[in-house]
Amino acid sequence: MLLLALDTATPAVTVALHDGTDVLAESRQVDARRHGELLLPAVDKVLAEAGAVLAQVTDLVVGVGPGPYTGLRVGLVTAATFGAALDIPVHGLCTLDGIAYAAGRAGLTGPFVVATDARRKEVYWARYDDARTRVTEPAVDRPADLGERVAGLPAVGAGALLYPDAFGAVPSGMPEHQSAGALAALAAEKLARGEELLPNRPLYLRRPDAQVPANYKVVTPR
């Protein structure tokens, strides 16, 4: 296996290459406005550092969100294009699961919450029993509305850092954004166990900001 992982669902543009056992190379740049500009150079950098070429990749895994529409679609479209060009499978994983897995590798145990910034003063979030076991579906909510659903639980992710009054303590050394290395390692574990991963489809959880005007009139030429 030579697994290429990428995720653009958070402000981090992150790419990693995994051989089924270890991460061979990884890149992460945090810039919420430059996903499209940064992703392909990051892929080139990771492949070069690992001494590999794109044609050697056997599997792709992409974070399917939840995440803001504009950034998320960059990773999904890129993964779909690579998959079609190379005729290899494209697997999806929940972005929050990758952050949870990274938190477990950083030493977090027991129940906890992952929360990322959803903008509009909201967060994408989910609860976990441990780093590999999500117990709620990903959701988008205002932090003040979460109440007892997150009370008393440690939290990780940029959303928890943005709204400390709504979440429990954020342990030191925990990931703020996604890591493609963690996403790749989680995917490799699941594939080795024969688990079926998600399809390459986005978890938006809400409608995009762009809307057709309510009083839009179609003008046809005479």
Buried (B, 14 or more C-beta within 10 A) or exposed (E): EBBBBBBBBBBBBBBBBBBBEEBBBBBBBBEBEBBBEBBBEBBEBBBEEBEBEEEEBEBBBBBBBBBBBBBBBBBBBBBBEBBEEBEBEBBBBBBBBBBBBBBBBBEBEEBBBBBBBBEEEBBBBBBBEBBEEBEEEBBBBEBEEBEEEBEEBBBBBBBBBBBEEBBBEBBEEBBBBBBBBBBBBBBBEBBEEEEEBBEBEBBBBEEEEEEEEEEEEEEEEE
